[in-house]
Amino acid sequence: MERLDTPVLDDHLHLDPERGRGMDAVDDFARLGGTHLLVVNKPSWHLGDLPAAGEDFAHVFDTTCDVVARADERLPGRAWPVLGVHPGLVSRLVEDGYDPETAGEIMRAGLSRAADYVADGRALALKSGRPHYDVSDAVWAASNETTRHAFELGAEHDCAVQLHTEASREQSDLAAWAEERGLPAHRVVKHYAYGELTGPTPSVMCEKEYLRTAVDRGEPFLMETDFVDDPDRPGAVMGPKTVPRRVRWLLADGHDEAVRLAHVETPREVYGIDTEATLDRDD
């Protein structure tokens, strides 16, 4: 297929080198014109036992860094790890017998461990958030405290924080919490976002309707698939070819500026990455 004359970044997907498609998914992405990936670690319970301390997350993070290194070699651009703690872990821990406060402590320890990877250059950004489903007040409070801890770590290590949260077009509260802790609101990224969002930077799911809204707004945005790479859920979310396909669709409609905004300017402002300088155009 004809090479695109632009970087193409999928802002949020997962890769499973053992049970999933792994490098085959990366190859599909690149074959369609994809150049850069932000690979988020899979939920910890998919890669081992439930954690009881911060060090118990190391296997999850190391596995993700390893698969990102392999993906990096196959792309005309770059791949970076985004490491953290899936907010659904709090429910798993509570079901396993922990009280919500202790579950929150374990999750915050995991985030602190992820921040070590950012500090030494092995990871680009952090991942946190709060449940997108109904929970008790105690679980909600523990989850919000964990999210605030992620913002503190993001400010301390000068990195972005991706959030998995409830579906909403209004999240000014989260942006304000980040600002209060020294993390600029634009460096908070709402994963699985609609095309319109108040507060954090939206990482827009690549539904055409959502992308049309994002383009019309003209505000900074990113594009993602949330590819889960799980053989037990083969049709879940979107496949790895989707972002480059949507970029081709946007370019065909004359939205060159929007493509540059999503794949060059916003990644630079949010993550501090240069998707043009890291693109081998002779590949």
Buried (B, 14 or more C-beta within 10 A) or exposed (E): EEEBEBBBBBBBBBBBBEEBBBBEBBBBBBEBBBBBBBBBBBBBBBBEEBBEEBEBBBBBBBBBBEBBEBBBEEBBBBBBBBBBBBBBBBBBBBEEEBEBEBBBBBBBBBBBBBBBBBBEEBBBBBBBBBBBEEBEEBBBBBBBBBBBBBBBBBBBBEBBBBBBBEEBBEBEEBBEBBBEBEBBBBBBBBBBBBBBBEBBBBBBBBBEEBBBBBBEBEBBBBBBBBBBBBEEEEEEBBBBBBBBBBBBEBBEEEBEEBBBBBBBEBBBBBBEBEBBEBBEEEE
